[in-house]
């Protein structure tokens, strides 16, 4: 019984951690996409042209990270539900 409660509390903490990480990654994604979009309006500037490509790469990487964190959260929630059923 005590071991199940401990596992449940650990799962709650992991979910809280990943939820905060997801929130921060989402804010980072919004900032990167906003900066990249603003660079697209200044394509006559040679520096902006150079910086658009890293912005697109960073946006893609952040989107992949968000989906990975969502998958981890989904698995943790399923594990938590199974722990409650026992």
C-alpha angles and dihedrals in degrees: 000000000000091000091054091051090050091050090048092052092048090052090050091053092048091050090050091050094049091044090056090045090051091051092051093046090050091053090047090051091052091050094048094046091047092051093046092048091051089051090054089062091056100052092136087071110083093214091055091052090054094047096049093074097055088046091056091047092049091048091052093048092049092050090052090049091052091053092048091052090048090053092049090049091050091053093047092051091051090049090049091052090051090049091053093050092058 
